[in-house]
């Protein structure tokens, strides 16, 4: 098991809750459709076919199985929280979960078909039976639904891990899987941080009015208003962190190949354009570290100048905002937790120096 017991329990609980809610919504939809059908057919003697009864029984059994699994997992969680050994319980639960079939149902619309015979089951297929027969062909829709369900489950798991169940174990996991800056930035968004050393070479700024960023205050205020408008945050109450050029976070940016490529391509904008330039750190895909992609995403590069020793100085600006326009499960989870108030907004400024030797290679 790659997840800790706490992560596994929370993950499976979320999946089961989602399934239970899905069954409840389906059942409400089914009962409403059946009621509407009966009310529109007052000239007929409506009776349920045997197959209709069979499907209703199956729906109830699916709900009961999911509830039973959830209650068993809840008892295991209680043992875990009481610091009891749950190795055998987890193995038993996994075996039971893997052997339990939890079928997927789609919302229904039952339509009344003209018939002058008593009862809904006539010589041909009944209206209810016509619809219920579709459930035997759900395999055509099941993969698509499961993909949506899987993404939702990932999102819910991410919400738990980066929000209310965020802990040192997850911080270490995020640091290992995504990289130190991804974990560090998430840590900064929490009131109870796990790694104070991440900002040991950073200055905390009160807000955009801090005199140490006076030269960029108008740009910074506008940036905060734009990036955090979705959350309705007051830009005057958003703090910042200024990472010095010798800090590890600034050094990782200064040596990043994608960042250096952007520097190479943007000499004129960096030195002559007051607005500087912008770039996005790419995502290198599944099971590959995309540290600066997840930590910073899209950044502005400003204040470029060459010092007397021929080194290039720039500042990299970013806001920690979980861009609402992105739709990955991790981004949506972060957005939801920021809306809940479990994650706090902030901005970052990284002071970057490109030594003259490296700069000569880039700007040949």
C-alpha positions as CSV (number, residue, x, y, z in Angstrom):
1,X,0.0,0.0,0.0
2,X,1.6,3.3,-1.1
3,X,-0.7,5.4,1.1
4,X,-0.6,5.5,4.9
5,X,-3.4,3.9,6.7
6,X,-4.9,7.3,7.5
7,X,-4.8,8.3,3.8
8,X,-6.3,4.9,2.7
9,X,-9.1,5.1,5.2
10,X,-10.0,8.7,4.2
11,X,-9.8,7.8,0.5
12,X,-12.1,4.8,0.7
13,X,-14.5,6.6,3.0
14,X,-14.8,9.4,0.4
15,X,-15.4,6.9,-2.4
16,X,-18.1,5.1,-0.4
17,X,-19.8,8.4,0.6
18,X,-19.9,9.4,-3.1
19,X,-21.4,6.1,-4.1
20,X,-24.0,6.2,-1.4
21,X,-25.0,9.7,-2.4
22,X,-25.1,8.6,-6.0
23,X,-27.5,5.7,-5.2
24,X,-29.7,8.0,-3.1
25,X,-29.9,10.5,-6.0
26,X,-30.7,7.7,-8.4
27,X,-33.4,6.3,-6.2
28,X,-35.0,9.7,-5.8
29,X,-34.9,10.1,-9.6
30,X,-36.4,6.7,-10.1
31,X,-39.2,7.1,-7.6
32,X,-40.1,10.5,-9.0
33,X,-40.2,9.2,-12.6
34,X,-42.4,6.2,-11.5
35,X,-44.8,8.6,-9.6
36,X,-45.0,10.9,-12.6
37,X,-45.7,7.9,-14.8
38,X,-48.5,6.7,-12.6
39,X,-50.1,10.1,-12.2
40,X,-50.3,10.5,-16.0
41,X,-51.8,7.1,-16.6
42,X,-55.0,7.3,-14.5
43,X,-56.9,5.4,-17.1
44,X,-54.8,2.3,-16.6
45,X,-54.3,-0.1,-13.9
46,X,-50.5,0.3,-13.2
47,X,-48.7,-2.7,-11.8
48,X,-45.0,-3.3,-11.5
49,X,-43.5,-6.1,-13.5
50,X,-41.3,-8.8,-11.9
51,X,-38.2,-7.2,-13.6
52,X,-39.1,-3.8,-12.2
53,X,-39.3,-5.3,-8.7
54,X,-36.0,-7.1,-9.4
55,X,-34.2,-3.8,-10.2
56,X,-35.7,-2.1,-7.2
57,X,-34.4,-4.9,-5.0
58,X,-30.9,-4.6,-6.6
59,X,-30.8,-0.9,-6.0
60,X,-31.7,-1.3,-2.4
61,X,-29.1,-4.1,-2.0
62,X,-26.4,-1.9,-3.6
63,X,-27.2,0.9,-1.1
64,X,-27.1,-1.5,1.8
65,X,-23.8,-3.0,0.7
66,X,-22.2,0.4,0.5
67,X,-23.5,1.4,3.9
68,X,-22.2,-1.8,5.4
69,X,-18.8,-1.2,4.0
70,X,-18.8,2.4,5.2
71,X,-19.8,1.4,8.7
72,X,-17.0,-1.3,8.8
73,X,-14.4,1.2,7.7
74,X,-15.7,3.7,10.2
75,X,-15.1,1.1,13.0
76,X,-11.6,0.4,11.6
77,X,-10.9,4.2,11.6
78,X,-12.0,4.4,15.3
79,X,-9.5,1.6,16.2
80,X,-6.8,3.5,14.3
81,X,-7.6,6.7,16.1
82,X,-7.3,4.8,19.4
83,X,-3.8,3.7,18.3
84,X,-4.8,0.1,18.0
85,X,-3.2,-2.2,15.4
86,X,-5.4,-2.5,12.3
87,X,-3.1,-4.5,9.9
88,X,-5.5,-7.5,9.8
89,X,-8.6,-5.2,9.7
90,X,-7.3,-3.4,6.6
91,X,-6.5,-6.7,4.9
92,X,-10.0,-8.0,5.7
93,X,-11.6,-4.8,4.5
94,X,-9.6,-4.7,1.2
95,X,-10.6,-8.3,0.5
96,X,-14.3,-7.6,1.2
97,X,-14.2,-4.4,-0.8
98,X,-12.6,-6.1,-3.8
99,X,-15.3,-8.9,-3.8
100,X,-18.3,-6.5,-3.5
101,X,-20.0,-5.4,-6.7
102,X,-21.3,-1.9,-6.5
103,X,-23.1,-1.3,-9.8
104,X,-23.5,2.1,-11.4
105,X,-27.0,3.5,-12.3
106,X,-27.9,6.4,-14.4
107,X,-30.7,8.9,-13.8
108,X,-34.0,7.8,-15.4
109,X,-36.8,9.3,-17.3
110,X,-39.8,7.0,-17.6
111,X,-42.2,7.8,-20.4
112,X,-45.8,6.6,-20.8
113,X,-46.5,4.7,-24.0
114,X,-50.1,4.4,-25.3
115,X,-51.7,1.2,-24.4
116,X,-55.3,0.2,-23.9
117,X,-54.7,-3.0,-21.9
118,X,-54.9,-3.2,-18.2
119,X,-51.5,-3.2,-16.4
120,X,-48.3,-1.8,-17.6
121,X,-46.9,-5.1,-18.8
122,X,-48.6,-5.8,-22.2
123,X,-47.8,-8.2,-25.0
124,X,-44.8,-6.0,-25.9
125,X,-42.3,-4.4,-23.5
126,X,-43.7,-2.1,-20.9
127,X,-42.6,1.6,-20.6
128,X,-40.9,0.8,-17.3
129,X,-39.3,-2.3,-18.7
130,X,-38.1,-0.5,-21.8
131,X,-36.2,1.9,-19.5
132,X,-35.0,-0.7,-17.0
133,X,-33.6,-2.8,-19.9
134,X,-31.1,0.0,-20.5
135,X,-29.5,-0.8,-17.1
136,X,-28.3,-4.2,-18.5
137,X,-26.5,-2.2,-21.2
138,X,-24.8,0.2,-18.8
139,X,-21.4,-1.1,-19.8
140,X,-21.4,1.4,-22.6
141,X,-21.6,4.3,-20.2
142,X,-19.8,2.7,-17.2
143,X,-16.2,3.6,-18.3
144,X,-17.1,7.2,-18.9
145,X,-18.9,7.5,-15.5
146,X,-16.1,5.7,-13.7
147,X,-13.6,8.1,-15.2
148,X,-15.6,11.1,-13.8
149,X,-16.0,9.2,-10.5
150,X,-12.3,8.5,-10.4
151,X,-11.5,12.2,-10.9
152,X,-14.0,13.2,-8.3
153,X,-12.5,10.7,-5.9
154,X,-9.0,12.1,-6.6
155,X,-10.2,15.6,-6.0
156,X,-12.0,14.6,-2.7
157,X,-8.9,12.8,-1.5
158,X,-6.7,15.8,-2.4
159,X,-9.1,18.1,-0.5
160,X,-8.8,15.9,2.6
161,X,-5.0,15.7,2.3
162,X,-4.3,19.3,1.6
163,X,-7.0,20.6,4.0
164,X,-8.5,19.2,7.2
165,X,-6.3,16.1,7.4
166,X,-3.1,17.8,6.3
167,X,-0.2,16.5,8.4
168,X,3.5,15.9,8.5
169,X,3.1,12.6,6.6
170,X,1.4,14.2,3.7
171,X,3.9,17.1,3.7
172,X,6.7,14.5,3.3
173,X,4.7,12.7,0.6
174,X,4.1,15.9,-1.3
175,X,7.8,16.8,-1.0
176,X,8.9,13.4,-2.3
177,X,6.3,13.2,-5.1
178,X,6.1,16.8,-6.3
179,X,9.2,18.5,-5.0
180,X,10.3,20.8,-2.2
181,X,8.7,24.0,-3.5
182,X,5.3,22.4,-4.2
183,X,5.3,21.1,-0.6
184,X,6.7,24.3,0.8
185,X,4.2,26.6,-0.9
186,X,1.3,24.4,0.3
187,X,2.8,24.5,3.8
188,X,2.8,28.3,3.7
189,X,-0.9,28.3,3.0
190,X,-1.6,26.6,6.3
191,X,-1.7,28.3,9.7
192,X,-0.1,25.3,11.3
193,X,3.0,24.7,9.2
194,X,5.2,21.6,9.1
195,X,8.4,23.1,7.8
196,X,9.4,26.5,9.1
197,X,12.9,26.1,7.6
198,X,11.4,26.6,4.1
199,X,11.3,30.4,4.8
200,X,14.5,30.7,6.8
201,X,16.0,32.9,4.0
202,X,12.8,34.8,3.3
203,X,11.4,38.1,4.5
204,X,7.7,38.1,5.4
205,X,5.9,41.1,3.9
206,X,2.8,42.5,5.5
207,X,1.0,43.2,2.2
208,X,1.5,45.0,-1.1
209,X,2.1,48.3,0.7
210,X,5.3,47.1,2.4
211,X,8.0,49.7,1.7
212,X,10.4,47.0,0.5
213,X,8.3,46.5,-2.6
214,X,7.4,50.2,-3.1
215,X,8.8,50.2,-6.7
216,X,6.3,47.6,-7.7
217,X,3.4,48.4,-5.4
218,X,0.9,49.4,-8.2
219,X,1.7,46.3,-10.3
220,X,1.5,44.1,-7.2
221,X,-1.9,45.5,-6.0
222,X,-3.4,45.0,-9.4
223,X,-2.0,41.5,-9.6
224,X,-3.5,40.6,-6.3
225,X,-6.9,42.0,-7.2
226,X,-7.0,40.1,-10.4
227,X,-5.7,36.8,-9.1
228,X,-7.8,36.7,-6.0
229,X,-11.0,38.3,-7.2
230,X,-12.6,34.8,-7.5
231,X,-12.2,34.4,-3.7
232,X,-13.3,37.9,-2.8
233,X,-10.1,38.4,-0.7
234,X,-9.1,41.9,0.4
235,X,-5.8,42.6,-1.3
236,X,-4.7,44.7,1.8
237,X,-4.8,41.6,3.9
238,X,-2.7,39.3,1.7
239,X,0.8,38.8,3.0
240,X,3.9,38.0,0.9
241,X,7.3,36.3,1.2
242,X,10.5,37.7,-0.3
243,X,13.0,34.9,-0.9
244,X,16.6,36.2,-1.0
245,X,18.8,35.3,-3.9
246,X,20.8,32.8,-1.9
247,X,17.8,31.0,-0.6
248,X,17.2,27.4,-1.8
249,X,13.9,28.3,-3.5
250,X,15.5,31.1,-5.4
251,X,18.4,28.9,-6.3
252,X,16.1,26.2,-7.7
253,X,14.5,28.8,-10.0
254,X,17.8,30.3,-11.1
255,X,19.1,26.9,-12.1
256,X,15.9,25.6,-13.7
257,X,16.3,24.8,-17.4
258,X,12.9,26.1,-18.4
259,X,13.6,29.4,-16.5
260,X,17.0,29.8,-18.2
261,X,15.4,29.1,-21.6
262,X,13.0,31.9,-21.0
263,X,15.8,34.3,-19.9
264,X,17.7,33.3,-23.1
265,X,14.7,34.1,-25.3
266,X,13.7,37.4,-23.6
267,X,16.7,39.6,-23.3
268,X,15.0,42.7,-24.7
269,X,11.8,42.4,-22.5
270,X,13.9,41.7,-19.4
271,X,16.2,44.7,-19.8
272,X,14.0,47.2,-21.7
273,X,10.3,46.4,-21.1
274,X,8.9,47.9,-17.8
275,X,6.4,45.1,-17.7
276,X,9.1,42.5,-17.9
277,X,8.0,39.1,-19.3
278,X,6.0,36.1,-18.1
279,X,6.3,32.3,-18.3
280,X,4.6,29.1,-17.2
281,X,6.6,26.2,-15.8
282,X,5.5,23.0,-17.6
283,X,4.0,19.9,-16.2
284,X,6.1,16.9,-17.1
285,X,3.3,14.4,-16.6
286,X,2.3,11.5,-14.4
287,X,4.9,10.1,-12.0
288,X,7.4,12.9,-12.9
289,X,8.3,15.7,-10.6
290,X,6.9,19.0,-11.8
291,X,8.1,21.0,-8.7
292,X,7.9,24.5,-10.1
293,X,4.8,23.8,-12.1
294,X,2.8,22.9,-9.1
295,X,4.5,25.4,-6.8
296,X,4.4,28.5,-9.0
297,X,2.7,27.7,-12.3
298,X,2.7,31.0,-14.2
299,X,5.0,33.8,-13.0
300,X,6.0,37.3,-14.0
301,X,9.7,38.2,-14.4
302,X,10.4,41.9,-13.7
303,X,13.0,44.5,-12.6
304,X,15.8,43.2,-14.8
305,X,19.2,44.9,-14.8
306,X,22.9,44.2,-15.1
307,X,25.1,45.0,-12.1
308,X,28.6,46.4,-12.2
309,X,30.0,42.8,-12.1
310,X,27.9,41.9,-15.2
311,X,25.5,39.7,-13.3
312,X,21.8,39.7,-14.3
313,X,19.3,40.5,-11.5
314,X,15.5,39.8,-11.9
315,X,12.6,39.3,-9.6
316,X,10.0,36.5,-10.0
317,X,6.5,37.3,-8.8
318,X,3.7,34.8,-8.2
319,X,0.4,34.5,-6.3
320,X,-0.7,31.3,-4.5
321,X,-4.3,31.2,-5.8
322,X,-5.2,27.8,-7.4
323,X,-6.3,29.3,-10.7
324,X,-10.0,28.7,-11.0
325,X,-9.7,28.3,-14.8
326,X,-7.7,25.1,-14.4
327,X,-9.6,21.9,-14.0
328,X,-7.2,19.2,-12.6
329,X,-8.4,17.4,-9.5
330,X,-5.5,18.9,-7.4
331,X,-6.2,22.5,-8.5
332,X,-10.0,22.1,-7.9
333,X,-9.3,20.6,-4.5
334,X,-7.0,23.6,-3.6
335,X,-9.6,26.0,-4.8
336,X,-12.3,24.4,-2.7
337,X,-10.1,24.5,0.4
338,X,-9.2,28.1,-0.2
339,X,-12.9,28.9,-0.5
340,X,-13.5,27.1,2.7
341,X,-10.8,29.2,4.4
342,X,-8.6,26.2,5.2
343,X,-5.8,27.5,2.8
344,X,-4.7,31.1,3.1
345,X,-3.6,33.4,0.1
346,X,-0.2,34.9,-0.2
347,X,2.2,36.2,-2.8
348,X,5.9,35.4,-3.4
349,X,8.9,37.3,-4.8
350,X,12.1,35.5,-5.6
351,X,15.2,37.5,-6.0
352,X,17.3,35.9,-8.8
353,X,20.8,36.4,-9.9
354,X,22.2,34.9,-13.1
355,X,26.0,35.0,-12.9
356,X,27.9,36.6,-15.8
357,X,29.4,33.3,-16.9
358,X,26.0,31.7,-17.3
359,X,24.6,34.9,-18.8
360,X,27.3,34.9,-21.5
361,X,26.2,31.4,-22.5
362,X,22.6,32.5,-22.7
363,X,23.1,35.8,-24.4
364,X,25.8,35.0,-26.9
